[in-house]
Amino acid sequence: MKKHLIATLLGAAVTLSPFSAIASPDFPHLQTVGVGEVVATPDMASIDVAVSINRTSAQAAKKASDNAIAALVERLQKMGVEDKDIDSANLSLQPQYSYPKNSEPKLTGYRATRSVTVTVKDLENLNRVLDGALADGINRVNGIAFSSSKEAELKEKARMAAIADAQAKAKSLAKGFGETLAGVWEIRYVDQSPIRPVMMRMAEATADVNATYKDAEITIRDRVDVVYALGE
């Protein structure tokens, strides 16, 4: 009778392997999941800020928010931030009501909200950008996400680490069970997104913008699933 040996290694997290969706090969084989991880210091950041203003008319609310955004964009341009790194297209305009007791809702004005996403390619300027935004009327800091300009290089390192991890696991398992590896039968690649820490998230911009962000880290992860054929 033909001998079958199937070994499955999963990472620390409980996940469904893509192999579970396909039929297992009908020959002796061993399945491993390789995981690689690279921790790096970011050199870029993406900040998401907004201005939210109430006025008695929709036109006045929109104009006030537009003025705040225009002042911020002008400041950023003077700082050397390129137009392609500034996204200020979002606008939300909503009526505001009061609700008197035993009475119909009463329109009290309008709230205009505009958001801006800025890519800061020099972290030394991050606090200056935040300080300037607050000075120009920005009153919401929705988040700051860090990244690296060398992300492709870091991802390649994580991928090579994942491959090495899968190979080491396969060799160890085969040796432990007294088997030999006859070669790779199938490789399945599962793309992983980098972990980008959000260092600030709040409804109103009340945090200390003079805090340092130099200790931030990002984690780049990758994964590869491999099926090895086993020798007879």
Secondary structure, 3 states (H helix, E strand, C coil): CCCCCCCECCCCCCCCCHHHHCCCCCCCEEEEEEEEEEEECCCEEEEEEEEEEEECCHHHHHHHHHHHHHHHHHHHHHCCCCHHHEEEEEEEEEEEEECCCCCCCEEEEEEEEEEEEEEECCHHHHHHHHHHHHHCCCCEEEEEEEECCCHHHHHHHHHHHHHHHHHHHHHHHHHHCCCCEEEEEEEEEECCCCECCECCCCCCCCCCCCCCCCCCCEEEEEEEEEEEEECC
